[in-house]
Amino acid sequence: MTATVYYPFHPLHGRKLSVTSRPRHPELPVTVVDETGFCLRIPAWMVAPEAAHYQLADQATLDAQTLRALAALLMPLLDDGM
């Protein structure tokens, strides 16, 4: 079985790789072997055809929940005087 890396920002984009392990859940990585025999794991969503549609935007957009989570991560650093 093979898989193509559709995610345009992955270094192996467009390559067909041999699949040694495919997860049952899309959140888990696919284990593949490249043409040199190197074994690696790639997120399963990167080998889904839908991943080809990802592109960079001129301006980043983050929802409020993500901004709150980021603030929660940074707050301890700010409290320590950084």
Beta strands, then each sheet from edge to edge (+ up, - down):
strand 1: 2-4
strand 2: 16-21
strand 3: 29-33
strand 4: 39-43
sheet 1: 1+ 2- 3+ 4-
end
